[in-house]
């Protein structure tokens, strides 16, 4: 186990206490509109500060990239934490019980330890580089699906990139013809964790942010899966265009999607 994993778990649980305590309470959360479909509440910020405070107790010089407070470079920039204190904010604010806390530790740009924590279900997905992936301490593996026939895929709509909507719809239609079904649950971090645990066979989405996928990508890889961009490369952390699953599912998904992608994504 990576030594930073215990810190990540501790930080995730601290944030989880804040979120579960206030979930479902109809109160004035002082919700601020960041954009038409993107909301942030005081609880987002409180959960993020709880995570950062927990990490800084042990590592005050580390750097952070967090969804709410942005980038903060510490005295040791080679050590970085990428944090999403509440992935699935809209679900949370609407009382839909599907959201997670995502924390990844990077050393010199490479993810070394990761946690995706669902505090309502008490499910903690974790991974250390080279040491496998776990759900509540038990080893998990991606499902051995051979192709898209009968597969269950998770996805998310590109609501921040309306220019990609037509391409997304075309890819969705092409994949839906072959798969058993699709799921759009509202948390990319949990979608990736569910791929790692074999609950869904694959995941694809356009234009995500690093905090959406940093932790989940390591958990998938350590569960025997593959994470790639839509060209089959490794730029998903930069572009946000992400595909995940076991290697065979990823290959079939990319092949099926490629004819419908814009030139910039091929």
Backbone as JSON, one array per atom type, in Angstrom:
{
  "sequence": "XXXXXXXXXXXXXXXXXXXXXXXXXXXXXXXXXXXXXXXXXXXXXXXXXXXXXXXXXXXXXXXXXXXXXXXXXXXXXXXXXXXXXXXXXXXXXXXXXXXXXXXXXXXXXXXXXXXXXXXXXXXXXXXXXXXXXXXXXXXXXXXXXXXXXXXXXXXXXXXXXXXXXXXXXXXXXXXXXXXXXXXXXXXXXXXXXXXXXXXXXXXXXXXXXXXXXXXXXXXXXXXXXXXXXXXXXXXXXXXXXXXXXXXXXXXXXXXXXXXXXXXXXX",
  "N": [[0.84, -1.2, 0.0], [0.53, 2.19, -0.84], [2.12, 4.82, 0.95], [0.73, 7.26, 0.95], [-1.88, 6.58, 0.64], [-3.33, 6.01, 2.96], [-3.6, 8.58, 4.04], [-5.19, 9.75, 2.05], [-7.53, 8.22, 2.32], [-8.3, 8.91, 4.92], [-8.77, 11.65, 4.56], [-10.86, 11.57, 2.68], [-12.9, 10.37, 4.18], [-13.3, 12.31, 6.13], [-14.39, 14.4, 4.61], [-16.64, 13.04, 3.75], [-18.19, 12.8, 6.07], [-19.12, 15.39, 6.42], [-20.7, 15.76, 4.13], [-22.64, 13.67, 4.25], [-23.93, 14.26, 6.64], [-25.38, 16.52, 6.0], [-26.88, 15.86, 3.84], [-29.87, 15.88, 2.02], [-31.1, 17.71, 3.61], [-33.3, 20.31, 3.6], [-32.37, 23.29, 3.21], [-31.09, 26.67, 3.25], [-28.54, 26.69, 1.23], [-26.92, 28.55, 0.17], [-26.42, 28.52, -2.63], [-24.4, 29.02, -5.4], [-24.39, 30.07, -8.77], [-22.34, 28.7, -11.12], [-22.39, 28.21, -13.76], [-24.85, 27.57, -16.31], [-25.53, 24.89, -15.88], [-24.01, 24.06, -13.75], [-23.32, 23.83, -10.48], [-22.32, 25.11, -7.28], [-22.02, 24.61, -3.83], [-22.0, 25.71, -0.37], [-21.33, 23.44, 1.0], [-19.82, 21.91, -0.78], [-17.45, 23.44, -0.75], [-16.78, 23.32, 1.96], [-16.32, 20.57, 2.29], [-14.14, 20.24, 0.58], [-12.21, 21.84, 1.86], [-11.92, 20.39, 4.21], [-10.68, 18.09, 3.25], [-8.25, 19.13, 2.22], [-7.15, 20.26, 4.53], [-6.76, 17.97, 6.11], [-4.81, 16.6, 4.64], [-2.72, 18.49, 4.65], [-1.96, 18.52, 7.3], [-0.15, 16.47, 7.53], [1.46, 16.81, 5.29], [2.44, 19.64, 4.59], [3.74, 20.99, 2.53], [2.9, 20.1, 0.08], [1.33, 20.23, -3.21], [-1.82, 21.3, -4.71], [-4.6, 20.55, -6.79], [-7.73, 21.47, -7.05], [-11.27, 21.18, -7.4], [-12.96, 23.3, -6.55], [-11.35, 25.35, -5.35], [-9.22, 25.62, -7.06], [-5.85, 25.72, -8.41], [-3.0, 25.24, -6.38], [0.24, 25.79, -5.72], [2.65, 24.24, -3.86], [5.6, 24.16, -1.74], [6.76, 21.84, -2.52], [6.32, 20.97, -5.42], [6.38, 18.65, -6.97], [4.91, 16.81, -5.69], [1.59, 16.28, -5.8], [-1.9, 16.75, -5.23], [-4.99, 15.82, -6.53], [-8.25, 16.84, -6.42], [-11.69, 16.21, -6.05], [-14.23, 17.29, -4.27], [-16.9, 16.71, -4.26], [-18.26, 14.87, -6.41], [-20.8, 14.8, -8.56], [-22.5, 16.83, -7.91], [-24.96, 18.04, -8.68], [-26.74, 15.87, -8.4], [-26.52, 15.59, -5.6], [-27.54, 18.06, -4.63], [-30.14, 17.83, -5.47], [-31.11, 15.8, -3.97], [-30.62, 13.23, -4.81], [-29.31, 10.12, -4.24], [-26.51, 9.61, -5.16], [-23.35, 10.12, -5.4], [-19.91, 11.14, -4.99], [-16.64, 11.31, -3.4], [-13.55, 12.24, -4.65], [-10.15, 11.58, -4.7], [-6.82, 11.94, -5.64], [-3.39, 11.13, -5.55], [-0.46, 12.39, -6.9], [2.84, 11.86, -8.1], [5.34, 13.61, -9.53], [3.66, 13.98, -11.74], [2.48, 11.5, -12.18], [-0.09, 9.29, -11.28], [-0.21, 7.89, -8.14], [-1.61, 6.97, -5.91], [-5.04, 6.47, -5.01], [-8.43, 7.34, -4.25], [-11.88, 6.75, -4.36], [-14.78, 7.62, -2.91], [-17.9, 6.68, -1.77], [-19.95, 8.0, 0.37], [-22.56, 7.59, 1.35], [-23.26, 4.94, 0.79], [-21.21, 3.77, 2.06], [-19.01, 2.83, 0.61], [-15.78, 2.36, -0.33], [-13.57, 2.81, -2.76], [-10.33, 2.03, -3.76], [-6.84, 2.41, -4.65], [-3.4, 1.59, -5.09], [-0.51, 2.35, -6.93], [0.65, -0.34, -8.77], [-0.17, -2.16, -6.87], [-2.71, -3.14, -7.01], [-6.38, -2.9, -6.94], [-9.04, -2.06, -4.69], [-12.21, -2.63, -3.04], [-13.55, -1.51, -0.22], [-11.42, -2.8, 1.04], [-11.29, -5.3, -0.17], [-10.16, -7.16, -2.95], [-10.72, -6.04, -6.29], [-11.77, -6.55, -9.71], [-11.86, -5.77, -13.2], [-14.61, -6.61, -15.35], [-14.7, -9.58, -17.36], [-15.57, -9.05, -20.07], [-16.03, -9.76, -23.52], [-16.66, -8.34, -25.84], [-18.78, -5.74, -27.25], [-21.34, -6.74, -27.35], [-24.1, -7.36, -25.45], [-23.03, -5.86, -23.45], [-22.9, -3.57, -20.67], [-22.76, -0.18, -20.54], [-21.45, 2.83, -19.1], [-21.98, 6.36, -19.16], [-21.78, 9.93, -19.81], [-23.38, 13.05, -20.43], [-22.23, 15.64, -22.65], [-22.58, 18.31, -21.34], [-21.32, 20.71, -20.93], [-20.07, 21.2, -23.25], [-21.53, 21.95, -25.78], [-20.97, 22.06, -28.44], [-20.02, 19.58, -29.05], [-22.17, 17.93, -29.0], [-23.63, 16.79, -31.18], [-21.78, 14.95, -32.26], [-21.49, 13.34, -30.01], [-24.08, 12.27, -29.76], [-24.21, 10.76, -32.07], [-22.19, 8.86, -31.62], [-23.28, 7.65, -29.36], [-25.61, 6.48, -30.46], [-24.47, 4.62, -32.23], [-23.11, 2.9, -30.48], [-25.19, 2.05, -28.85], [-26.68, 0.37, -30.44], [-25.35, -2.05, -30.29], [-24.86, -2.67, -27.61], [-26.1, -3.89, -24.39], [-27.32, -2.03, -22.74], [-27.29, 1.43, -21.58], [-26.01, 3.62, -19.04], [-26.55, 6.64, -17.35], [-25.54, 8.14, -14.77], [-24.51, 10.32, -13.37], [-22.06, 10.77, -12.03], [-18.85, 10.76, -12.81], [-16.6, 9.8, -11.48], [-17.61, 7.7, -9.88], [-18.62, 6.14, -11.96], [-16.23, 5.22, -13.17], [-15.15, 3.83, -11.0], [-17.06, 1.83, -10.79], [-16.64, 0.47, -13.18], [-14.14, -0.63, -12.57], [-14.9, -2.35, -10.53], [-16.39, -4.2, -11.89], [-19.09, -3.79, -12.23], [-20.17, -2.3, -14.28], [-19.42, -2.61, -17.76], [-17.94, -0.89, -19.32], [-16.91, 2.54, -19.88], [-17.5, 5.8, -21.17], [-16.9, 9.16, -22.07], [-17.06, 12.62, -22.99], [-14.87, 15.42, -22.67], [-14.15, 15.77, -19.85], [-12.96, 16.83, -16.57], [-9.69, 17.01, -14.93], [-9.98, 16.38, -12.15], [-12.24, 14.84, -12.2], [-11.47, 12.37, -13.15], [-8.9, 11.54, -12.37], [-8.4, 9.96, -9.99], [-10.16, 7.75, -10.41], [-9.14, 6.69, -12.79], [-6.7, 5.45, -12.11], [-7.67, 3.48, -10.37], [-9.19, 1.88, -12.11], [-7.14, 0.95, -13.85], [-5.52, -0.47, -12.04], [-7.25, -2.46, -11.46], [-7.06, -4.11, -13.56], [-7.91, -3.02, -15.91], [-8.18, -0.73, -18.74], [-7.5, 2.64, -19.56], [-8.11, 5.26, -21.76], [-7.75, 7.86, -24.3], [-9.93, 8.95, -27.01], [-8.49, 8.43, -29.26], [-7.07, 6.3, -28.64], [-4.87, 6.82, -27.18], [-2.96, 8.38, -24.49], [-3.83, 10.82, -23.53], [-6.0, 11.57, -22.02], [-6.19, 12.86, -19.55], [-5.48, 15.43, -20.19], [-7.2, 16.2, -22.29], [-9.7, 15.37, -21.46], [-11.37, 13.64, -22.78], [-12.52, 10.48, -22.52], [-12.19, 6.95, -22.25], [-12.92, 3.81, -20.84], [-12.39, 0.49, -19.59], [-12.17, -3.13, -19.78], [-9.32, -4.26, -21.74], [-10.28, -5.39, -24.21], [-12.94, -4.48, -24.43], [-12.5, -1.71, -24.51], [-11.08, -1.52, -26.94], [-13.04, -2.37, -28.82], [-14.99, -0.42, -28.34], [-13.68, 1.95, -29.08], [-13.23, 1.47, -31.79], [-15.83, 1.34, -32.78], [-16.73, 3.91, -32.17], [-15.04, 5.69, -33.52], [-15.65, 6.47, -36.34], [-17.54, 8.45, -35.96], [-16.54, 10.59, -34.63], [-15.35, 13.98, -34.11], [-12.75, 15.51, -36.08], [-10.72, 16.47, -34.42], [-10.61, 14.73, -32.29], [-9.83, 12.26, -33.18]],
  "CA": [[0.0, 0.0, 0.0], [1.29, 3.44, -0.89], [1.95, 5.55, 2.23], [-0.22, 8.36, 0.82], [-3.26, 6.09, 0.54], [-3.99, 6.19, 4.26], [-3.95, 9.99, 4.14], [-6.31, 9.97, 1.14], [-8.72, 7.61, 2.93], [-8.66, 9.75, 6.07], [-9.32, 12.89, 4.03], [-12.16, 11.28, 2.06], [-13.88, 10.11, 5.23], [-13.59, 13.6, 6.76], [-15.33, 15.08, 3.72], [-17.87, 12.26, 3.72], [-18.99, 13.13, 7.25], [-19.78, 16.68, 6.16], [-21.71, 15.6, 3.09], [-23.75, 12.81, 4.69], [-24.65, 14.96, 7.7], [-26.23, 17.57, 5.43], [-27.6, 15.37, 2.66], [-31.32, 15.81, 2.13], [-31.64, 18.79, 4.44], [-33.79, 21.41, 2.79], [-31.96, 24.53, 3.87], [-30.45, 27.64, 2.36], [-27.14, 26.31, 1.09], [-26.22, 29.64, -0.49], [-25.94, 27.96, -3.89], [-23.95, 30.0, -6.38], [-24.41, 29.52, -10.12], [-21.09, 28.85, -11.86], [-22.83, 28.22, -15.16], [-26.24, 27.15, -16.37], [-25.72, 23.52, -15.39], [-22.91, 23.69, -12.86], [-23.58, 24.53, -9.24], [-21.43, 24.83, -6.15], [-22.63, 25.01, -2.57], [-21.09, 25.85, 0.76], [-20.88, 22.11, 1.41], [-18.7, 21.6, -1.67], [-16.25, 24.12, -0.26], [-16.44, 22.8, 3.28], [-15.75, 19.23, 2.1], [-12.81, 20.42, -0.02], [-11.3, 22.33, 2.89], [-11.66, 19.28, 5.13], [-9.7, 17.23, 2.59], [-6.95, 19.82, 2.17], [-6.65, 20.39, 5.91], [-6.29, 16.65, 6.55], [-3.54, 16.32, 3.95], [-1.69, 19.45, 5.06], [-1.46, 18.17, 8.63], [1.01, 15.59, 7.35], [2.3, 17.24, 4.17], [2.1, 21.05, 4.35], [4.42, 21.52, 1.35], [2.37, 19.51, -1.15], [0.52, 21.07, -4.08], [-3.19, 20.85, -4.87], [-5.49, 20.98, -7.86], [-9.04, 21.14, -6.49], [-12.34, 21.69, -8.26], [-13.52, 24.57, -6.09], [-10.36, 26.4, -5.05], [-8.25, 25.73, -8.14], [-4.49, 25.19, -8.28], [-2.16, 25.84, -5.35], [1.56, 25.16, -5.79], [3.37, 24.27, -2.61], [7.06, 24.16, -1.81], [7.15, 20.57, -3.14], [5.35, 20.82, -6.51], [6.38, 17.31, -7.56], [3.86, 16.1, -4.97], [0.33, 16.98, -6.08], [-3.17, 16.08, -4.95], [-6.1, 16.27, -7.37], [-9.38, 16.63, -5.51], [-13.07, 16.59, -6.31], [-14.87, 17.03, -2.98], [-18.28, 16.26, -4.44], [-18.53, 14.54, -7.81], [-22.22, 14.52, -8.57], [-23.07, 17.94, -7.14], [-26.37, 18.21, -9.01], [-27.44, 14.79, -7.69], [-26.54, 15.9, -4.17], [-28.44, 19.17, -4.36], [-31.51, 17.39, -5.77], [-31.48, 14.7, -3.09], [-30.41, 11.94, -5.47], [-28.23, 9.52, -3.46], [-25.44, 9.06, -5.99], [-22.27, 11.09, -5.49], [-18.68, 10.58, -4.42], [-15.46, 12.13, -3.16], [-12.46, 11.69, -5.46], [-8.85, 12.1, -4.3], [-5.69, 11.25, -6.25], [-2.05, 11.64, -5.24], [0.46, 12.27, -8.03], [4.25, 12.2, -7.92], [5.9, 14.0, -10.82], [2.64, 13.85, -12.78], [1.97, 10.14, -12.29], [-0.97, 8.96, -10.17], [0.36, 6.82, -7.32], [-2.61, 6.48, -4.96], [-6.33, 7.04, -5.38], [-9.62, 6.95, -3.51], [-13.21, 7.23, -4.72], [-15.55, 7.24, -1.73], [-19.34, 6.91, -1.74], [-20.19, 7.99, 1.82], [-23.89, 7.1, 1.69], [-23.24, 3.47, 0.74], [-20.0, 3.33, 2.76], [-18.16, 2.08, -0.33], [-14.52, 3.05, -0.54], [-12.76, 2.23, -3.81], [-8.98, 2.56, -3.59], [-5.77, 1.75, -5.4], [-2.02, 2.06, -5.07], [0.14, 1.94, -8.18], [1.36, -1.61, -8.7], [-0.63, -2.98, -5.75], [-4.08, -3.58, -7.21], [-7.5, -2.05, -6.54], [-9.88, -2.67, -3.66], [-13.45, -2.05, -2.57], [-13.6, -1.81, 1.23], [-10.33, -3.71, 1.4], [-11.32, -6.55, -0.93], [-9.65, -6.98, -4.31], [-11.7, -5.96, -7.37], [-11.24, -6.7, -11.07], [-12.8, -5.45, -14.28], [-15.32, -7.77, -15.86], [-14.08, -10.18, -18.54], [-16.45, -8.95, -21.24], [-15.2, -9.95, -24.72], [-16.97, -7.33, -26.85], [-19.88, -4.87, -26.85], [-22.61, -7.46, -27.36], [-24.54, -7.65, -24.11], [-22.3, -5.05, -22.48], [-23.53, -2.43, -20.03], [-21.82, 0.94, -20.54], [-21.78, 4.07, -18.41], [-21.6, 7.54, -19.93], [-22.25, 11.22, -19.31], [-23.63, 13.97, -21.53], [-21.28, 16.77, -22.69], [-23.43, 19.49, -21.16], [-20.5, 21.92, -20.98], [-19.53, 21.31, -24.61], [-22.66, 21.76, -26.69], [-20.43, 21.87, -29.78], [-19.75, 18.15, -29.24], [-23.39, 17.18, -28.78], [-23.98, 15.97, -32.35], [-20.86, 13.81, -32.29], [-21.84, 12.47, -28.88], [-25.32, 11.56, -30.08], [-23.9, 9.76, -33.11], [-21.46, 7.77, -30.96], [-24.25, 6.96, -28.51], [-26.48, 5.65, -31.3], [-23.69, 3.51, -32.76], [-22.83, 1.97, -29.4], [-26.44, 1.53, -28.31], [-27.12, -0.71, -31.32], [-24.68, -3.3, -29.96], [-24.79, -2.95, -26.18], [-27.34, -4.26, -23.7], [-27.94, -0.81, -22.23], [-26.42, 2.51, -21.16], [-26.35, 4.26, -17.79], [-26.05, 8.0, -17.15], [-25.88, 8.28, -13.35], [-24.19, 11.66, -12.91], [-20.78, 10.88, -11.34], [-17.82, 10.06, -13.58], [-15.72, 9.09, -10.56], [-18.25, 6.43, -9.55], [-18.67, 5.33, -13.18], [-14.93, 4.56, -13.31], [-15.05, 2.85, -9.92], [-17.94, 0.71, -11.12], [-15.91, -0.3, -14.19], [-13.11, -1.39, -11.86], [-15.54, -3.4, -9.73], [-17.12, -5.11, -12.76], [-20.53, -3.51, -12.21], [-20.43, -1.96, -15.67], [-18.35, -3.16, -18.6], [-17.12, 0.16, -19.9], [-17.29, 3.93, -19.65], [-17.0, 6.77, -22.15], [-17.44, 10.49, -21.91], [-16.29, 13.69, -23.59], [-14.57, 16.72, -22.04], [-14.13, 15.76, -18.39], [-11.88, 17.57, -15.92], [-8.76, 16.1, -14.26], [-10.49, 15.91, -10.86], [-13.27, 13.83, -12.44], [-10.95, 11.09, -13.65], [-7.55, 11.18, -11.91], [-8.45, 8.82, -9.06], [-10.82, 6.61, -11.05], [-8.3, 6.09, -13.84], [-5.76, 4.5, -11.48], [-8.43, 2.34, -9.84], [-9.48, 1.01, -13.25], [-5.91, 0.29, -14.32], [-5.07, -1.44, -11.04], [-8.22, -3.57, -11.49], [-6.83, -4.86, -14.79], [-8.54, -2.35, -17.04], [-7.45, 0.21, -19.58], [-8.09, 3.96, -19.71], [-7.5, 5.88, -22.93], [-8.55, 8.86, -25.0], [-10.65, 8.34, -28.13], [-7.52, 8.03, -30.28], [-6.36, 5.15, -28.1], [-3.66, 7.29, -26.52], [-2.95, 8.6, -23.05], [-4.0, 12.25, -23.27], [-7.33, 11.82, -21.45], [-6.1, 13.82, -18.45], [-5.37, 16.75, -20.78], [-8.37, 16.52, -23.13], [-10.94, 15.0, -20.79], [-12.1, 12.64, -23.57], [-12.11, 9.31, -21.76], [-12.78, 5.63, -22.46], [-12.37, 2.87, -19.86], [-12.96, -0.85, -19.57], [-11.08, -4.07, -20.02], [-8.72, -3.91, -23.03], [-11.1, -5.78, -25.36], [-14.08, -3.56, -24.51], [-11.99, -0.42, -24.96], [-10.77, -1.64, -28.36], [-14.29, -2.39, -29.58], [-15.66, 0.87, -28.18], [-12.96, 2.93, -29.9], [-13.48, 1.14, -33.21], [-17.22, 1.71, -33.09], [-16.92, 5.35, -32.01], [-14.14, 6.51, -34.35], [-16.23, 7.12, -37.53], [-18.5, 9.49, -35.6], [-15.85, 11.6, -33.84], [-14.77, 15.11, -34.84], [-11.34, 15.29, -36.45], [-9.85, 16.82, -33.31], [-10.59, 13.64, -31.32], [-9.39, 11.02, -33.78]],
  "C": [[0.88, 1.25, 0.0], [1.06, 4.22, 0.4], [0.95, 6.7, 2.15], [-1.68, 7.89, 0.81], [-4.01, 6.26, 1.85], [-4.43, 7.63, 4.47], [-5.18, 10.29, 3.28], [-7.6, 9.41, 1.73], [-9.21, 8.47, 4.08], [-9.33, 11.04, 5.6], [-10.7, 12.68, 3.41], [-13.23, 11.06, 3.12], [-14.25, 11.41, 5.96], [-14.59, 14.39, 5.92], [-16.68, 14.37, 3.71], [-18.77, 12.56, 4.9], [-19.77, 14.42, 7.05], [-20.93, 16.5, 5.18], [-22.9, 14.76, 3.56], [-24.58, 13.49, 5.77], [-25.68, 15.93, 7.14], [-27.06, 17.1, 4.24], [-29.1, 15.3, 2.93], [-31.94, 16.88, 2.99], [-32.05, 19.94, 3.54], [-33.51, 22.72, 3.53], [-31.35, 25.45, 2.84], [-28.97, 27.32, 2.31], [-26.31, 27.41, 0.42], [-25.61, 29.17, -1.8], [-25.6, 29.09, -4.86], [-23.96, 29.34, -7.75], [-23.07, 29.78, -10.79], [-21.37, 28.88, -13.36], [-24.24, 27.67, -15.15], [-26.47, 25.79, -15.73], [-24.68, 23.1, -14.36], [-23.05, 24.5, -11.58], [-22.57, 24.14, -8.16], [-22.09, 25.37, -4.89], [-21.56, 25.2, -1.51], [-20.54, 24.5, 1.2], [-19.76, 21.59, 0.52], [-17.41, 22.15, -1.08], [-15.82, 23.6, 1.09], [-15.8, 21.42, 3.18], [-14.34, 19.34, 1.53], [-11.8, 20.89, 1.03], [-10.97, 21.25, 3.91], [-10.61, 18.34, 4.56], [-8.32, 17.86, 2.63], [-6.33, 19.93, 3.56], [-6.09, 19.07, 6.41], [-4.95, 16.33, 5.91], [-2.42, 17.22, 4.46], [-1.19, 19.22, 6.47], [-0.19, 17.34, 8.54], [1.99, 16.11, 6.31], [1.98, 18.69, 3.79], [2.71, 21.63, 3.09], [3.86, 21.01, 0.03], [1.49, 20.5, -1.91], [-0.87, 20.45, -4.26], [-3.79, 21.37, -6.17], [-6.88, 20.52, -7.43], [-10.13, 21.84, -7.29], [-12.79, 23.08, -7.83], [-12.49, 25.67, -5.93], [-9.25, 26.52, -6.08], [-6.89, 25.15, -7.8], [-3.7, 25.97, -7.24], [-0.82, 25.11, -5.37], [2.28, 25.34, -4.47], [4.86, 24.27, -2.82], [7.61, 22.89, -2.44], [6.19, 20.26, -4.29], [5.33, 19.46, -7.17], [5.34, 16.41, -6.87], [2.55, 16.87, -5.13], [-0.87, 16.1, -5.75], [-4.24, 16.68, -5.84], [-7.4, 15.86, -6.68], [-10.69, 17.07, -6.14], [-13.84, 16.27, -5.03], [-16.29, 16.51, -3.09], [-18.54, 16.06, -5.93], [-19.96, 14.03, -7.9], [-22.97, 15.59, -7.78], [-24.56, 18.11, -7.41], [-27.22, 17.13, -8.36], [-27.61, 15.14, -6.21], [-27.57, 16.98, -3.86], [-29.9, 18.81, -4.61], [-31.98, 16.25, -4.86], [-31.37, 13.34, -3.72], [-29.18, 11.28, -4.83], [-27.15, 8.84, -4.29], [-24.39, 10.15, -6.21], [-21.05, 10.51, -4.79], [-17.64, 11.67, -4.19], [-14.31, 11.46, -3.9], [-11.15, 12.37, -5.08], [-7.75, 11.27, -4.96], [-4.39, 11.93, -5.83], [-1.14, 11.36, -6.42], [1.88, 12.62, -7.59], [4.86, 12.41, -9.3], [4.94, 13.69, -11.97], [2.04, 12.48, -12.95], [1.13, 9.79, -11.06], [-0.42, 7.74, -9.44], [-0.64, 6.19, -6.36], [-3.93, 7.18, -5.23], [-7.45, 6.47, -4.51], [-10.84, 7.56, -4.17], [-14.14, 6.7, -3.64], [-17.0, 7.66, -1.88], [-19.77, 6.85, -0.28], [-21.57, 7.48, 2.22], [-23.93, 5.58, 1.75], [-22.06, 2.9, 1.53], [-19.16, 2.43, 1.86], [-16.92, 2.91, -0.65], [-13.69, 2.26, -1.55], [-11.36, 2.86, -3.71], [-7.98, 1.79, -4.43], [-4.44, 2.41, -5.1], [-1.35, 1.55, -6.33], [0.95, 0.67, -7.97], [0.87, -2.55, -7.62], [-2.09, -3.4, -5.87], [-5.11, -2.57, -6.7], [-8.41, -2.8, -5.59], [-11.2, -1.92, -3.51], [-13.61, -2.48, -1.13], [-12.6, -2.9, 1.62], [-10.29, -5.03, 0.67], [-10.96, -6.29, -2.38], [-10.79, -6.94, -5.33], [-11.0, -6.08, -8.71], [-12.31, -6.27, -12.06], [-13.43, -6.74, -14.78], [-14.69, -8.27, -17.16], [-15.04, -10.21, -19.72], [-15.62, -8.98, -22.52], [-15.44, -8.88, -25.77], [-18.15, -6.49, -26.35], [-21.23, -5.57, -26.79], [-22.98, -7.87, -25.93], [-23.86, -6.81, -23.03], [-23.19, -3.94, -21.9], [-22.49, -1.33, -19.92], [-22.36, 2.1, -19.72], [-21.28, 5.24, -19.25], [-22.09, 8.8, -19.23], [-22.39, 12.17, -20.48], [-22.63, 15.14, -21.49], [-21.99, 18.11, -22.51], [-22.64, 20.8, -21.14], [-19.9, 22.17, -22.37], [-20.63, 21.01, -25.61], [-22.18, 21.57, -28.14], [-20.13, 20.41, -30.09], [-21.02, 17.29, -29.17], [-23.74, 16.28, -29.96], [-23.08, 14.74, -32.45], [-21.18, 12.82, -31.18], [-23.07, 11.64, -29.21], [-25.08, 10.47, -31.13], [-23.13, 8.57, -32.53], [-22.42, 6.96, -30.1], [-25.11, 6.0, -29.32], [-25.73, 4.42, -31.82], [-23.42, 2.46, -31.68], [-24.1, 1.29, -28.89], [-26.99, 0.38, -29.15], [-26.55, -2.05, -30.89], [-24.75, -3.66, -28.48], [-26.14, -3.36, -25.59], [-28.07, -3.02, -23.23], [-26.86, 0.2, -21.87], [-26.92, 3.05, -19.82], [-25.73, 5.65, -17.75], [-26.43, 8.38, -15.73], [-25.46, 9.6, -12.75], [-22.92, 11.81, -12.1], [-19.75, 10.07, -12.12], [-16.89, 9.27, -12.67], [-16.31, 7.73, -10.18], [-18.38, 5.54, -10.78], [-17.36, 4.55, -13.35], [-14.74, 3.5, -12.22], [-15.9, 1.62, -10.2], [-17.36, -0.14, -12.26], [-14.89, -1.2, -13.49], [-13.71, -2.56, -11.08], [-16.34, -4.39, -10.56], [-18.62, -4.9, -12.76], [-21.02, -3.04, -13.57], [-19.21, -2.4, -16.48], [-17.43, -2.1, -19.18], [-17.7, 1.53, -19.61], [-16.72, 4.8, -20.75], [-17.68, 8.11, -21.92], [-16.5, 11.5, -22.55], [-16.01, 14.78, -22.55], [-14.74, 16.73, -20.52], [-12.97, 16.61, -17.87], [-10.95, 16.6, -15.19], [-9.28, 15.55, -12.94], [-11.62, 14.89, -11.01], [-12.68, 12.43, -12.62], [-9.61, 10.65, -13.07], [-7.56, 9.95, -11.01], [-9.04, 7.58, -9.73], [-9.97, 5.92, -12.09], [-7.29, 5.1, -13.25], [-6.5, 3.28, -10.96], [-8.79, 1.36, -10.95], [-8.24, 0.25, -13.69], [-5.44, -0.78, -13.33], [-6.04, -2.62, -10.91], [-8.1, -4.37, -12.78], [-7.42, -4.24, -16.02], [-7.6, -1.4, -17.77], [-8.21, 1.52, -19.61], [-7.35, 4.67, -20.83], [-8.33, 7.07, -23.38], [-9.17, 8.19, -26.22], [-9.75, 8.02, -29.32], [-6.74, 6.81, -29.83], [-5.09, 5.52, -27.39], [-3.87, 7.58, -25.05], [-3.18, 10.06, -22.66], [-5.33, 12.57, -22.59], [-7.29, 12.81, -20.29], [-6.01, 15.25, -18.98], [-6.64, 17.13, -21.54], [-9.69, 16.29, -22.41], [-11.75, 13.96, -21.54], [-11.63, 11.25, -23.12], [-12.91, 8.07, -22.11], [-12.12, 4.68, -21.47], [-13.11, 1.55, -19.94], [-11.83, -1.86, -19.62], [-10.53, -3.81, -21.43], [-9.58, -4.27, -24.24], [-12.29, -4.84, -25.53], [-13.62, -2.2, -25.02], [-11.7, -0.45, -26.45], [-12.04, -1.6, -29.2], [-15.02, -1.04, -29.5], [-15.0, 1.92, -29.05], [-13.23, 2.71, -31.39], [-14.87, 1.59, -33.63], [-17.42, 3.22, -33.06], [-16.19, 6.18, -33.06], [-14.8, 7.16, -35.56], [-17.11, 8.33, -37.21], [-17.85, 10.64, -34.81], [-15.43, 12.79, -34.7], [-13.28, 14.86, -35.08], [-10.39, 15.54, -35.29], [-9.7, 15.69, -32.3], [-10.06, 12.34, -31.88], [-7.89, 10.83, -33.64]]
}
